[in-house]
């Protein structure tokens, strides 16, 4: 069974483990994607790519709260 990761899901690994996905910094998620390290969160990143890129470009990374 494949786990569907949503904004409310907890980040399953890494520096932001246990943070809700919506609160993981866009830069970090894009880094994982660009370096083929996204693993189980790859589909989440791909589905939210436009929003993540916009957050990075505008500097409006309002994500960091656990």
Secondary structure, DSSP 8 states (H G I E B T S, - for coil): ------TTSB--SSTTTTSBGGGS-HHHHHHHHHTT--GGGHHHHHHTHHHHHHHHHHT-------
